[in-house]
């Protein structure tokens, strides 16, 4: 079993849980209650759109976690697939780091995931 890939799968699964739970509590619920936002007043369904878009991200990370878990079990995963995921997570981490100026902790996790994927190959 590839330990680096196993770490990635566990971290991605936990990130998905944290993303949905904290996002719902700290962002989506307060945002839905905010009546001063014109978009929400004019189009109330936009709160639902924001909610499902937010949680779909967590579902996507859980799917990626399962793919990486599969990589951990097979002896020779596709290098292209591993590098594609590693590049995706590295770019995600860089974007979060740049736009949040390091204030949002997600950059650390995504760059760590990318590093573990590269090490796992």
N, C-alpha and C positions, 0 to 999 in steps of 0.2 A: 504494500500500500504506500502510495506517495504521500508523505506527511505534509509537504508544502501545499499540495492540492487539497488535502483534507482540511487544513487550516483555512484555506480560501473558502471552501464550501460552508464551513461552520460560521465564519465571519459574515459571508453574504446572507446566510439565513438569519443570523441575529440582526444584521443591518436592516433587513426587510421588516422584521418585527418592530425594531426601534423606529424606523421611518414611518410606518403606519400608525403606531401608537402615539408617538410624540407629535407627528404631523397632525393627526386628528385632534389631539388635545390642545396643542399650542398654536396651531395655524388654522385648520379648517373650521373648527367650531367657533372660535372668535370671529373669523372672517365671515361666516354665515350669519352671525348675529349683527354684523356691522351694517347698519342701514344707510350710512352716508355714502356708500360706494354706488355710484350711478348704475354701473353694469348690473349689480345685484338687484337694484330696484326695478330696472327696466326688463331684465330677463332673469327671473328667479331660478330658472333651471341651470344657470351658470354655476351655482353653488354645487349642484350635483355633478356637473361636468368636471369642476375642479376636484371634487372628492374622488370620482372614479379614476381620473387621470393620476391623481396622487397615489392611490392604492395599486393601480396597475404597475407602477414602477416597482413597488415591493414584490408583486407577483413575478415580474420579469427577473428580479434578482434571485428569487427562490428557484426559478427555472434555470438560471445560470448556475446556481449552487448545485443543482442536480446534475447538470452537465459536467461541472468540475469534479463532483463526486464520482461520476463515471470515469473521468480521466484518472482519478486517484486509484481506481481499481484495475484499469487495464495497463499493461506493461509499456505500451508504445502509442500514446495518443497522437493524434494529428498535430504536428508542430504548428501548422498554419492556424488551426483552430485555437490552440493555446495562445499563440502570439496575437491573434485577432482579439481574443478576450483581454489579454494583458494590455494591449494597446488601447482598447476601449476604456479599461479602468484607469490606465495612466492618464489618458486625456481627460477623463472625468475628474480625476483628482487635481490635475493642473488647472482646469477651468474653475473648480470650486475654490482652490487656493487663491487664484488670481482675483476672482470676482468678490470673494468674501474677505480678501486681504488676510487670510489665515484665521479668521474668527470662527468660521464654521468647521467643526472637527472632522467632517466627512472626508476632507482631502487626505488626511492622515490614513484613514482606512482604505480609501481607493488606491492610493499609491502603494500602500502595504500589500494590498491584494495583487496589484500588478507585479510587484517585486517577487511575491511568493510564486506567482505563475511562471515568471521567468526563471526563478531558481528551480522550480519543479521540473522543468524540461531538462 
